[in-house]
Amino acid sequence: MENNMFEELLEMANEIVEGANNEEQISEEKSLEKGKANISTFLRNLSPLHYELLVHDMAVPLFGTLFDSETGALTPFGAVFAEDFSIISQDVPVYMSYFSKYSRAPSLNRLGEETMTPLSLFKFLQAIFESPGTLLPALQSEQPVLSSFIVIVFSNIRTLASKITFFDVYMEIKSIIDSVEAEDKTFITDIVEDALGEASLTSYIGRGTKYLSDEVRAYVIKETGATQQILDELQSKIGHTTNYLMFNTYLHQQANTYESTWTKSFSSTKEMFKDAEQNLISLSQKVGEMIAKSPPTGNIHFRIKVTWDQKFQNTQVSNSAFVEFTYLGYTIRASLSSGYAEFALPFYDKPQDISGTIYYISEKRKDTPFQVADANAYRVLYTFLISGVSKDYTKTEKFKKHGKLISILCGEVNIGAIIMKSDGVPINQSQISDDSVDLYVLLDYMTTKLVIDWTRTSGRMSLVPPQDFFIAIIDYSMRHAIPATTVFVLILRKLYEGWCDAESYLNAFTVLFMVTRNAIELCKSTETVKDTFNGIVNDMQKKVPLELYNRLKNPVRYEKSSLMSLLTLTGLIVDSDFRTLLDKFLKEAKSYFVKSIFVTLKPVESDSPTTDEAMVLWEYVKGYKRNTRNSTASTGSIEGLNDPKNFTFSVTGLADSMSIISQRSKFVKTYYENNVVPADFRTISGDTELFQTLSIYLVKVFLKLPIQLNDKALFKFVLAYREVWEFLKFGPEYSPYKLFFDIVLEWISSISGRLIEWTQRAVDIDTFEVDNDSEMTSTSIGDLMTMFSQSFSFVKSLKWKNKNIVEIILTYIASCDGCLRLYTKLLTYRIIKYFPKDIIVKTTDNQYVLSAMKQVESYNIESATPQQMYVMINDFSMIKPKWECFVQNFRPLIGAAPVPEHLLDPVPYVYDIMNVIPSLFSSLIEYEVYDYVSKRLWVENSSFKKIFIKKASKKVLHPEFSSRGSMFFNDLFEKCTQFIETRADQLVNHISKENMMSMLGGFFSGLDAGLMNLMISEEPIKHKRIVTIMNFIQDVLATLFEPMKDNFGVTASLYVKWAWRSKLLLDNINIEPLNSVTKMNTESGQRGLIFYILSRSYTNDRYSVYSAQQRDLTYIGMRFSSLL
């Protein structure tokens, strides 16, 4: 069926209810997905050297001593390490910006002079901003005071960010509290102190395991795509250690890469390189303190070199050799497969022993890595002891491989130890394959992976970077003295690519920006890094304030407010007075909301005088629009009209404004339920007063307008207003069920004509072919019910929660009632048109059918094909069931209210007509079958017989019919069965299963009666001819019965019921003439006719012939009929 206005109205209702209205709320999840899509996921290719570097570093990670895997906080050593390191350089403290040593909130006195990291400052500001949501009920009256305090706090973001310690921040906040005008401000002080304590806590969660370093190592190496083959090769080459002495060695050895990797010109950045040297020295000292619980006075550069004898070169012995030495109770293993190993050890004034052994892996256990080899796997080659190392030491000595019987010279070992005081750092050959490996490639790879991991979540991003890669980056950067500015600017640039509206993203980005900004201010950096950071800031100076203003002017567009982070960012990047800018934003934003509601509301000329309601509304709108830039150009103006008192508003304009109110009123409620927003930042009132006022102004104007019932905007307004009233409940006098009742009732009454047109159209365009395979119905019955259901869905969408819904429903049902009666009439006409009048008159006295027969001539209806007629019957049979189902849908809406009987059953005569149809069909089949067969079976008698035999019959049986094997008999039988089977196929392929048996009954009855009429003739048919004809009839019926029995379950009893005439004659075909006469005289009707034909057939029996002649008046002219 063609689209109609019900579909449009329903679609419009759904838009209002679901809050579509062309303003979709921006969800966290969708925003985050959009942002992630903009982040480049390109990863640099890591060379084998990078994997070697990574695996070597991660073998004994530095963070194993700095972070507590139970709490997620810094260990005491880590906290002291960062504090002590700050004396030399701010890089390490900046690296630690995301970590805290507190897992439980300390007192403010305990925090004292501790440095407040950017993350702590953010968490403090966040707690202050959200504090209105934590106020006790008794303090709710203090909300305005607290809000004023929050505005001042965020107006001084830069000042707070410049403070170094918790105490400095507290004192600045205290001065802000003093500036707030209020009698009692102690509750603000309590909020501030609690916020400072919470801000000091770690943001990472402990994993409850002592092996955090192992977990991080495994995850990071796996995520870089290192294959097991790569790891196996590196494991055997680099080795593994289980203690922390290795720190100094590798860090020192890689110091020389700093020049080529991080600076373009070493000569121009000597100071930065000196800083790196000092960083390395400091790190060495801290490790020394960790080992011996006292500060070292320098370093021991220990090295061992093996020169293998020729016969042992590239053998199992030389390839698997490793050294294990002990210092201050710590044991270290390193591979000697390259023939060289070196270590940097802390040196103390008190001399310490260094002992060691060179081993190799036995042939039987050659696949065992040396790192995990035990005494069963390795064999001793050489042992050494350096007693009381107090000065430089060197020793060269040959060593042998000891067997059971003989010892074989293996080669020569050179051991050296160089003492270096604290003012020097050993710069030596790297233990990895190439000391020119580009450290930036691996750092860029890890920062990209970090950001990908960070934004991978489908819900909310974490405030802090993902633990694994972030700790790995810190460890890597500290080892190689990479400036903190380089690291954080690199992460910031990558995360900035994914800028989006999600609050969790903005929070995470804000903290990272604060950390990076702090690094730029405290640490030295290259010009390239500074330029990159400044470029990001310059871009943000346009983007962030605009984003903040958008949030303020239309906050309900967003699922989460994000105001806190945007206020913080704006305060940090704008050059102008932030308080002045913020005041402008708030002032403009508070009027924007109302202005945006009325963006499409413009006065239009009217022939009638302006109503008071329209004038009040326009004055209210102008009050908001007056301060808007370019308002006249965008909103229209009364002054542009000829007469200032002859304007009105269109229903469309009113409906659009009401729809926006409907949507935003719900958005506002959920927005302020899900977001804590201080009073001064609530640019939309959280209560109902604003929306009530706007809605009442609009509805008063609407009710004064002349209503055009065909205007789609009419119900757009009604539905939107209904939603707002239901949501806000602003008084029974403004109930939509009271205000719009007459409009709705009038509209439903007015659509009756349209419904009638659609009903007529549905029948006119119906081809009456099967459209619904399960019901075997055509399009019209489906279109009719679709029209009803669509209109009913629209009525339901009104959600009319008032007792007068009964009248609305009954008015609507009455319109549908007229359509159903029209459809029934039109379908009845088409069915009746199919049957000849004489058959109708002969078959039924049903007044509805006879009336339709008389009226159908006045309609231009084409005769249907048999297939179309069967489909019409299916349609007709579904009228009442579908209506009854439809009635059940509206029952719940009216409750126990009585429904007039004529609406429950508008077409009670349908079943009466339906009961007549099989009889009409049977009579038609009876006629068609007889007409088709008789003209081929009975032929003109010969002229000769007509001349010489006085009582010769005009028609006689075909002379060849008596022989079953004759060509004529076979040809006639084939044509007759084909004729009948064609009609049977048309029936069974187009009639529904519900109507199948009644129509099959009519078909068989008509077929039986039609064939039996072949024996009706003017003159008696001799008995032998009766037998021949009955054989023919029996064969025809049997041919049709077999498939019916198999395909449709037509049983023998049903067959007997339908074909009782031929069955009765066949059962009595050989009856004695006397008995035939007896039954002829005792039976009547069609049964008597059967025995009359039999009695006449005994032409040689005088009694039988005489008796039959006595009944000629009764039976001559009588025919078999499918009717009983």
Rosetta blueprint (number, residue, H / E / L):
1 M L
2 E L
3 N L
4 N L
5 M H
6 F H
7 E H
8 E H
9 L H
10 L H
11 E H
12 M H
13 A H
14 N H
15 E H
16 I H
17 V H
18 E H
19 G L
20 A L
21 N L
22 N L
23 E L
24 E L
25 Q L
26 I E
27 S L
28 E H
29 E H
30 K H
31 S H
32 L H
33 E H
34 K H
35 G H
36 K H
37 A H
38 N L
39 I L
40 S L
41 T L
42 F L
43 L L
44 R L
45 N L
46 L L
47 S L
48 P H
49 L H
50 H H
51 Y H
52 E H
53 L H
54 L H
55 V H
56 H H
57 D H
58 M H
59 A H
60 V L
61 P L
62 L L
63 F H
64 G H
65 T H
66 L H
67 F E
68 D L
69 S L
70 E L
71 T L
72 G L
73 A L
74 L E
75 T L
76 P H
77 F H
78 G H
79 A H
80 V H
81 F H
82 A H
83 E H
84 D H
85 F H
86 S L
87 I L
88 I L
89 S L
90 Q L
91 D H
92 V H
93 P H
94 V H
95 Y H
96 M H
97 S H
98 Y H
99 F L
100 S L
101 K L
102 Y E
103 S L
104 R L
105 A L
106 P L
107 S L
108 L H
109 N H
110 R H
111 L H
112 G L
113 E L
114 E L
115 T E
116 M L
117 T L
118 P H
119 L H
120 S H
121 L H
122 F H
123 K H
124 F H
125 L H
126 Q H
127 A H
128 I H
129 F H
130 E L
131 S H
132 P H
133 G H
134 T H
135 L L
136 L L
137 P H
138 A H
139 L H
140 Q H
141 S H
142 E H
143 Q H
144 P H
145 V H
146 L H
147 S H
148 S H
149 F H
150 I H
151 V H
152 I H
153 V H
154 F H
155 S H
156 N L
157 I H
158 R H
159 T H
160 L H
161 A H
162 S L
163 K L
164 I L
165 T E
166 F H
167 F H
168 D H
169 V H
170 Y H
171 M H
172 E H
173 I H
174 K H
175 S H
176 I H
177 I H
178 D H
179 S H
180 V L
181 E L
182 A L
183 E L
184 D L
185 K L
186 T H
187 F H
188 I H
189 T H
190 D H
191 I H
192 V H
193 E H
194 D H
195 A H
196 L H
197 G H
198 E H
199 A H
200 S L
201 L E
202 T L
203 S L
204 Y L
205 I L
206 G L
207 R L
208 G L
209 T L
210 K L
211 Y L
212 L H
213 S H
214 D H
215 E H
216 V H
217 R H
218 A H
219 Y H
220 V H
221 I H
222 K H
223 E H
224 T L
225 G L
226 A L
227 T L
228 Q H
229 Q H
230 I H
231 L H
232 D H
233 E H
234 L H
235 Q H
236 S H
237 K H
238 I H
239 G L
240 H L
241 T L
242 T L
243 N L
244 Y L
245 L L
246 M H
247 F H
248 N H
249 T H
250 Y H
251 L H
252 H H
253 Q H
254 Q H
255 A H
256 N H
257 T H
258 Y H
259 E H
260 S H
261 T H
262 W H
263 T L
264 K L
265 S L
266 F H
267 S H
268 S H
269 T H
270 K H
271 E H
272 M H
273 F H
274 K H
275 D H
276 A H
277 E H
278 Q H
279 N H
280 L H
281 I H
282 S H
283 L H
284 S H
285 Q H
286 K H
287 V H
288 G H
289 E H
290 M H
291 I H
292 A H
293 K L
294 S L
295 P L
296 P L
297 T L
298 G E
299 N E
300 I E
301 H E
302 F E
303 R E
304 I E
305 K E
306 V E
307 T E
308 W E
309 D L
310 Q H
311 K H
312 F H
313 Q L
314 N L
315 T L
316 Q H
317 V H
318 S H
319 N H
320 S H
321 A L
322 F E
323 V E
324 E E
325 F E
326 T E
327 Y E
328 L L
329 G L
330 Y E
331 T E
332 I E
333 R E
334 A E
335 S E
336 L L
337 S L
338 S L
339 G L
340 Y E
341 A E
342 E E
343 F E
344 A E
345 L E
346 P E
347 F E
348 Y L
349 D L
350 K L
351 P L
352 Q E
353 D E
354 I E
355 S E
356 G E
357 T E
358 I E
359 Y E
360 Y E
361 I E
362 S L
363 E H
364 K H
365 R H
366 K L
367 D L
368 T L
369 P L
370 F L
371 Q L
372 V L
373 A L
374 D L
375 A L
376 N L
377 A L
378 Y E
379 R E
380 V E
381 L E
382 Y E
383 T E
384 F E
385 L E
386 I E
387 S E
388 G E
389 V E
390 S L
391 K L
392 D L
393 Y E
394 T E
395 K E
396 T E
397 E E
398 K E
399 F E
400 K E
401 K E
402 H E
403 G L
404 K L
405 L L
406 I L
407 S E
408 I E
409 L E
410 C E
411 G E
412 E E
413 V E
414 N E
415 I E
416 G E
417 A E
418 I E
419 I E
420 M E
421 K E
422 S L
423 D L
424 G L
425 V L
426 P L
427 I L
428 N L
429 Q L
430 S L
431 Q L
432 I L
433 S L
434 D L
435 D L
436 S L
437 V L
438 D L
439 L H
440 Y H
441 V H
442 L H
443 L H
444 D H
445 Y H
446 M H
447 T H
448 T H
449 K H
450 L H
451 V H
452 I H
453 D H
454 W H
455 T L
456 R L
457 T L
458 S L
459 G L
460 R L
461 M L
462 S L
463 L L
464 V L
465 P L
466 P L
467 Q H
468 D H
469 F H
470 F H
471 I H
472 A H
473 I H
474 I H
475 D H
476 Y H
477 S H
478 M H
479 R H
480 H L
481 A L
482 I L
483 P L
484 A H
485 T H
486 T H
487 V H
488 F H
489 V H
490 L H
491 I H
492 L H
493 R H
494 K H
495 L H
496 Y H
497 E L
498 G L
499 W L
500 C L
501 D L
502 A L
503 E H
504 S H
505 Y H
506 L H
507 N H
508 A H
509 F H
510 T H
511 V H
512 L H
513 F H
514 M H
515 V H
516 T H
517 R H
518 N H
519 A H
520 I H
521 E H
522 L H
523 C L
524 K L
525 S L
526 T L
527 E H
528 T H
529 V H
530 K H
531 D H
532 T H
533 F H
534 N H
535 G H
536 I H
537 V H
538 N H
539 D H
540 M H
541 Q H
542 K H
543 K H
544 V H
545 P H
546 L H
547 E H
548 L H
549 Y H
550 N H
551 R H
552 L H
553 K H
554 N L
555 P H
556 V H
557 R H
558 Y E
559 E L
560 K L
561 S L
562 S L
563 L H
564 M H
565 S H
566 L H
567 L H
568 T H
569 L H
570 T H
571 G H
572 L H
573 I H
574 V L
575 D L
576 S L
577 D L
578 F H
579 R H
580 T H
581 L H
582 L H
583 D H
584 K H
585 F H
586 L H
587 K H
588 E H
589 A H
590 K H
591 S H
592 Y H
593 F H
594 V H
595 K H
596 S H
597 I H
598 F L
599 V L
600 T L
601 L L
602 K L
603 P E
604 V E
605 E E
606 S L
607 D L
608 S L
609 P L
610 T L
611 T L
612 D H
613 E H
614 A H
615 M H
616 V H
617 L H
618 W H
619 E H
620 Y H
621 V H
622 K H
623 G H
624 Y H
625 K H
626 R L
627 N L
628 T L
629 R L
630 N L
631 S H
632 T H
633 A H
634 S H
635 T H
636 G L
637 S L
638 I H
639 E H
640 G H
641 L L
642 N L
643 D L
644 P L
645 K L
646 N L
647 F E
648 T E
649 F E
650 S L
651 V H
652 T H
653 G H
654 L H
655 A H
656 D H
657 S H
658 M H
659 S H
660 I H
661 I H
662 S H
663 Q H
664 R H
665 S H
666 K H
667 F H
668 V H
669 K H
670 T H
671 Y H
672 Y H
673 E H
674 N H
675 N L
676 V L
677 V L
678 P L
679 A H
680 D H
681 F H
682 R L
683 T L
684 I L
685 S L
686 G L
687 D L
688 T L
689 E H
690 L H
691 F H
692 Q H
693 T H
694 L H
695 S H
696 I H
697 Y H
698 L H
699 V H
700 K H
701 V H
702 F H
703 L H
704 K L
705 L L
706 P L
707 I L
708 Q L
709 L L
710 N L
711 D L
712 K H
713 A H
714 L H
715 F H
716 K H
717 F H
718 V H
719 L H
720 A H
721 Y H
722 R H
723 E H
724 V H
725 W H
726 E H
727 F H
728 L H
729 K L
730 F L
731 G L
732 P H
733 E H
734 Y H
735 S L
736 P H
737 Y H
738 K H
739 L H
740 F L
741 F H
742 D H
743 I H
744 V H
745 L H
746 E H
747 W H
748 I H
749 S H
750 S H
751 I L
752 S H
753 G H
754 R H
755 L H
756 I H
757 E H
758 W H
759 T H
760 Q H
761 R H
762 A H
763 V H
764 D H
765 I L
766 D L
767 T L
768 F L
769 E L
770 V L
771 D L
772 N E
773 D L
774 S L
775 E L
776 M L
777 T E
778 S L
779 T H
780 S H
781 I H
782 G H
783 D H
784 L H
785 M H
786 T H
787 M H
788 F H
789 S H
790 Q H
791 S H
792 F H
793 S H
794 F H
795 V H
796 K H
797 S H
798 L L
799 K L
800 W L
801 K L
802 N L
803 K L
804 N L
805 I H
806 V H
807 E H
808 I H
809 I H
810 L H
811 T H
812 Y H
813 I H
814 A H
815 S H
816 C H
817 D H
818 G H
819 C H
820 L H
821 R H
822 L H
823 Y H
824 T H
825 K H
826 L H
827 L H
828 T H
829 Y H
830 R H
831 I H
832 I H
833 K H
834 Y H
835 F L
836 P L
837 K H
838 D H
839 I H
840 I H
841 V H
842 K H
843 T H
844 T L
845 D L
846 N L
847 Q H
848 Y H
849 V H
850 L H
851 S H
852 A H
853 M H
854 K H
855 Q H
856 V H
857 E H
858 S H
859 Y L
860 N L
861 I L
862 E L
863 S L
864 A L
865 T L
866 P H
867 Q H
868 Q H
869 M H
870 Y H
871 V H
872 M H
873 I H
874 N H
875 D H
876 F H
877 S H
878 M L
879 I H
880 K H
881 P H
882 K H
883 W H
884 E H
885 C H
886 F H
887 V H
888 Q H
889 N H
890 F H
891 R H
892 P H
893 L H
894 I H
895 G L
896 A L
897 A L
898 P L
899 V L
900 P L
901 E H
902 H H
903 L H
904 L H
905 D L
906 P L
907 V L
908 P L
909 Y L
910 V H
911 Y H
912 D H
913 I H
914 M H
915 N H
916 V H
917 I H
918 P H
919 S H
920 L H
921 F H
922 S H
923 S H
924 L H
925 I H
926 E H
927 Y H
928 E H
929 V H
930 Y H
931 D H
932 Y H
933 V H
934 S H
935 K H
936 R H
937 L H
938 W E
939 V E
940 E E
941 N L
942 S L
943 S H
944 F H
945 K H
946 K H
947 I H
948 F H
949 I L
950 K L
951 K L
952 A L
953 S L
954 K L
955 K E
956 V E
957 L E
958 H L
959 P L
960 E L
961 F L
962 S L
963 S L
964 R L
965 G L
966 S L
967 M H
968 F H
969 F H
970 N H
971 D H
972 L H
973 F H
974 E H
975 K H
976 C H
977 T H
978 Q H
979 F H
980 I H
981 E H
982 T H
983 R H
984 A H
985 D H
986 Q H
987 L H
988 V H
989 N H
990 H H
991 I L
992 S L
993 K H
994 E H
995 N H
996 M H
997 M H
998 S H
999 M H
1000 L H
1001 G H
1002 G H
1003 F H
1004 F H
1005 S H
1006 G H
1007 L H
1008 D H
1009 A H
1010 G H
1011 L H
1012 M H
1013 N H
1014 L H
1015 M H
1016 I L
1017 S L
1018 E L
1019 E L
1020 P L
1021 I L
1022 K L
1023 H H
1024 K H
1025 R H
1026 I H
1027 V H
1028 T H
1029 I H
1030 M H
1031 N H
1032 F H
1033 I H
1034 Q H
1035 D H
1036 V H
1037 L H
1038 A H
1039 T H
1040 L H
1041 F H
1042 E H
1043 P H
1044 M H
1045 K H
1046 D H
1047 N H
1048 F H
1049 G L
1050 V L
1051 T L
1052 A H
1053 S H
1054 L H
1055 Y H
1056 V H
1057 K H
1058 W H
1059 A L
1060 W H
1061 R H
1062 S H
1063 K H
1064 L H
1065 L H
1066 L H
1067 D H
1068 N L
1069 I L
1070 N L
1071 I L
1072 E L
1073 P H
1074 L H
1075 N H
1076 S H
1077 V H
1078 T H
1079 K H
1080 M H
1081 N H
1082 T H
1083 E L
1084 S L
1085 G H
1086 Q H
1087 R H
1088 G H
1089 L H
1090 I H
1091 F H
1092 Y H
1093 I H
1094 L H
1095 S H
1096 R H
1097 S H
1098 Y L
1099 T L
1100 N L
1101 D L
1102 R H
1103 Y H
1104 S H
1105 V H
1106 Y H
1107 S H
1108 A H
1109 Q H
1110 Q H
1111 R L
1112 D H
1113 L H
1114 T H
1115 Y H
1116 I L
1117 G L
1118 M L
1119 R L
1120 F L
1121 S L
1122 S L
1123 L L
1124 L L
